[in-house]
């Protein structure tokens, strides 16, 4: 049986989400610390770009990766919601939004692993 790279990708994404969740927790913990600057981790797409994974096009009628118009919203790295008089740049609202994003990342990884696990079990049982 060939190695299934999707599980490795889901594991890397879960590791990234874990680091992001720890960073968000540190930001929230220091919400009242004077002079503390909120931080965030590098987006997973940047991490994924460095792994040099490519999609295989097995049929000329398949869509080419990156040809979509993907109109997602992208916040700049230096964009901060507010800075208090003490120089603290932690916005609890922003941190809660980011915590929700981290939670969705974990849910996606779990769903992918569960779906492929069921698929593998079904193929083993039927064959």
C-alpha positions as CSV (number, residue, x, y, z in Angstrom):
1,X,0.0,0.0,0.0
2,X,1.3,3.4,-1.0
3,X,1.9,6.1,1.6
4,X,-1.1,8.4,2.0
5,X,0.2,12.0,2.1
6,X,-3.1,13.5,3.1
7,X,-2.7,12.2,6.6
8,X,0.8,13.8,6.8
9,X,-0.7,17.1,5.5
10,X,-3.5,16.9,8.1
11,X,-1.0,16.2,10.8
12,X,1.2,19.2,9.8
13,X,-1.9,21.4,9.7
14,X,-2.9,20.2,13.2
15,X,0.7,21.0,14.4
16,X,0.4,24.5,12.9
17,X,-3.0,25.0,14.5
18,X,-1.6,23.9,17.9
19,X,1.2,26.5,17.7
20,X,-1.4,29.2,16.6
21,X,-3.7,28.3,19.5
22,X,-0.8,28.6,22.0
23,X,0.1,32.0,20.5
24,X,-3.5,33.2,20.8
25,X,-3.6,32.0,24.4
26,X,-0.4,33.9,25.2
27,X,-1.9,37.0,23.7
28,X,-5.1,36.7,25.8
29,X,-3.1,36.0,28.9
30,X,-1.1,39.2,28.4
31,X,-4.1,41.4,27.5
32,X,-3.5,43.7,30.5
33,X,0.3,43.7,30.3
34,X,1.5,47.2,29.5
35,X,3.6,47.4,26.3
36,X,2.7,43.8,25.2
37,X,2.5,43.4,21.5
38,X,0.1,40.8,20.1
39,X,1.7,38.2,17.9
40,X,0.4,35.6,15.4
41,X,2.0,32.7,13.5
42,X,2.8,32.6,9.8
43,X,-0.2,31.5,7.8
44,X,-0.4,27.8,6.9
45,X,-0.5,28.6,3.2
46,X,3.1,30.0,3.5
47,X,4.1,26.9,5.4
48,X,2.5,24.7,2.7
49,X,4.2,26.6,-0.1
50,X,7.6,25.7,1.3
51,X,6.8,22.0,1.3
52,X,6.7,21.9,-2.5
53,X,3.6,19.7,-2.7
54,X,2.0,19.8,-6.2
55,X,-1.3,18.6,-7.3
56,X,-1.4,15.9,-9.9
57,X,-3.5,16.5,-13.0
58,X,-4.6,13.1,-14.3
59,X,-7.0,14.4,-16.9
60,X,-6.7,17.4,-19.2
61,X,-10.3,18.4,-18.2
62,X,-9.3,18.9,-14.6
63,X,-9.1,22.4,-13.3
64,X,-5.6,23.9,-12.9
65,X,-4.6,24.8,-9.4
66,X,-4.7,28.5,-8.8
67,X,-7.0,29.2,-11.7
68,X,-10.0,30.1,-9.4
69,X,-10.8,33.6,-8.5
70,X,-10.8,32.8,-4.7
71,X,-12.1,36.1,-3.3
72,X,-11.1,35.5,0.4
73,X,-10.5,38.4,2.8
74,X,-6.9,38.8,3.8
75,X,-5.8,40.9,6.7
76,X,-2.4,42.5,6.6
77,X,0.2,41.3,9.1
78,X,0.6,44.8,10.6
79,X,-3.1,45.4,10.9
80,X,-4.1,45.8,14.5
81,X,-7.6,46.5,15.8
82,X,-6.6,48.9,18.6
83,X,-3.7,50.0,20.7
84,X,-4.4,51.1,24.3
85,X,-2.8,54.0,26.1
86,X,-0.3,51.6,27.8
87,X,1.0,50.4,24.4
88,X,-0.7,47.1,24.6
89,X,-2.0,45.9,21.1
90,X,-4.0,42.9,22.2
91,X,-7.7,43.1,21.1
92,X,-9.7,40.4,22.8
93,X,-12.3,40.5,20.0
94,X,-9.6,39.8,17.4
95,X,-8.1,37.0,19.6
96,X,-11.5,35.4,19.8
97,X,-11.9,35.5,16.0
98,X,-8.4,33.9,15.7
99,X,-9.3,31.3,18.3
100,X,-12.4,30.4,16.2
101,X,-10.2,30.0,13.2
102,X,-7.8,27.7,15.1
103,X,-10.8,25.7,16.2
104,X,-12.1,25.4,12.6
105,X,-8.6,24.2,11.6
106,X,-8.7,21.4,14.2
107,X,-12.2,20.4,13.1
108,X,-11.1,20.3,9.4
109,X,-8.2,18.0,10.3
110,X,-10.4,15.7,12.4
111,X,-13.0,15.5,9.6
112,X,-10.4,14.7,7.0
113,X,-8.9,12.0,9.1
114,X,-12.3,10.5,10.0
115,X,-13.5,10.5,6.4
116,X,-10.4,8.8,5.1
117,X,-10.4,6.3,8.0
118,X,-13.9,5.3,7.1
119,X,-13.0,5.0,3.4
120,X,-10.0,2.8,4.2
121,X,-12.1,0.6,6.5
122,X,-14.8,0.3,3.8
123,X,-12.2,-0.7,1.2
124,X,-10.7,-3.3,3.5
125,X,-14.0,-4.8,4.5
126,X,-15.2,-5.1,0.9
127,X,-12.0,-6.5,-0.6
